[in-house]
Amino acid sequence: MIYPGAAAIVVAAMKRRSHKQWLKAEYEFRCKCIAHDYPYPYPRVTDSPRMDKARRARAREKMDKAIALKYFPPVSPPSPLPALAPVSPAAADPPRPISPLPVTAAPPHTTVPASSAPAPADPHVISKSAEELKADINKHLPKRPPVFVVSRVYVRRMIKAGACCILLKNNNETQIEGDKAKRPLLIVRKFEDMAAAGFDCQCRFIHDNENRDDNYVLCAYIGSIEKSNDLELPNDIDEIYSLHKENIITANAPHHGSYGLYYADGLKASYQKMDKSQSSIDNYATNHTDAQTFVQFQSAQNAINSCIHQANDFLVNELSNEERNEDVIKLAANSSCVKLLNELYSMSSLSQTKPLGTLHHGENDLHWCSSNVCIDAGTKQYHTEIDTSMTLIHRPYFQSCCHRKCSQHRTTFNFKVPINSSEELKIPLVDGCVILFSGYLLKHRQQNVVHEKTNAFNHNCKTEFINISCYSNGRFANNMTKTSERVFDNVK
């Protein structure tokens, strides 16, 4: 018998491009077969002749070990007892009464099942002191804009696989290899040219390439996610956001000629009067939480977070080093300081009236501190930003707005980057588009062609254009630093 649903799993796996994604699909499928006591009926990806012999052997050994440890853990034989020296009756100790074991009370708001025994303390886990937590927060918060540094081998491998690469030079010229319409598309600059160009960044080496002299700085990565029927957003999602969120870009808070609507979720730098928590970090407001439509809004926000989660997984697979599988998005978003601040609060005498939490998708931390749902949004001016994270832009897949899919969005909304003194790179924000870039290294803007020509928002079928952006700015990092200092001063 074959495991039910095997055909669907194999078809889904065949749509994946990289060997790493193939291996992940094979591992999941083999685990399901073992769990349900079905044979594994298909050739293994690790038998593929497209993989070189050494890599095939490493992948096969790694997968076999992982499955063996998961389903067939080794059982260590009992160690022999040491031989005891004979003890004379006169030298024997008198019997001692047996003292009852101490019972530790459960902390408040914690439920301990009656049938479960308390877990033994892990001797390897050492709780950090307040000084260590404060030092880690300062370490995790970049004082300069973070950038990815990739190896030359990675860039050449991507080009060989069909990617387009645009090399920016200090003399305001460019070298282009490949078709700019193809995806993925990389915009890079030689690492050795950074200082001469006047850029001061915090470098994140992601391919074990700290000591190489032929590295490239990844200014932008543009890719495309394949469609998943599980993540098709409704076209009227803007209506529910307008009922529960406020536009953060107004006439009193312009941003490089911004237009359209920006609905934000997550954490922000707060400039209001601090309360007893002494925190200048707050959550973006959500209105009318007692209204009947609030459940529908929560469902929409969960769907948006699911799209961010999918974009995160896509970028991790595309950018990570296959050997150590570093979490690229965690480095890009750099939100681990939020968890450290929560831990520091638990040691202080301050009451944490403002909950601090990064974006979540179910039980998975998305690592981003905030997100923006952008509706018919754009900026008229090219600009750079001294952010403390990289920027993610994603256009999810949406349901068709009519029987005949309107093609307006494919030509109207673009992400634009000037790559030299005379040429602009125009990236259509089509469904599935994912862009991870440095807002500090690249001049950029988002364009709505119709609005900029007519100063009006005209749409086929009355559907608004929606995309997602995630980033953390310099003000947020500054407020995070100041908040951690105030909390540290109130440690018990």
Buried (B, 14 or more C-beta within 10 A) or exposed (E): EEBEEBEEBBEBBEEBEEBBBBBBBBBEBBBBBBEEEBEBEBEBBBEEEEBEEEEBEBBBEEBEEEBEEEEEEEEEEEEEEEEEEEEEEEEEEEEEEEEEEEEEEEEEEEEEEEEEEEEEEEEEEEEBEBEEBBEBBBEBBBEBBBBBBBBBEBBEEBBEEEBBBBBBEEEEEBEBBBEBEEBBBBBBBBBEBBEEEEBEBEBBBBBEBEEBEEBBBBBBBBBBBEEBEEBBBBBEBBEBBEEBBBBBBEEEEEBBEBBBBBBBBBBBBBEEEBEEBBBBBBBBEBEEEEEEEBEBBBEBBEBBBBBBBBBBBBBBBBBBBBEEEBEBBBBBBBBBBBBBBBBBBEBBEBEBEBEBBBBBBEEEBBBBBBBBBBBBBBBBEBEBBEBBBBBBBBBBBBEEBEEEBEEBBEEBBBBBBBBBEEEBBEBBBBBBBBBBBBBBBBBBBBBBBBBEEEEEBEBBEEBBBBBBBBBBBBBBBBBBBBBBEBBBEBBE
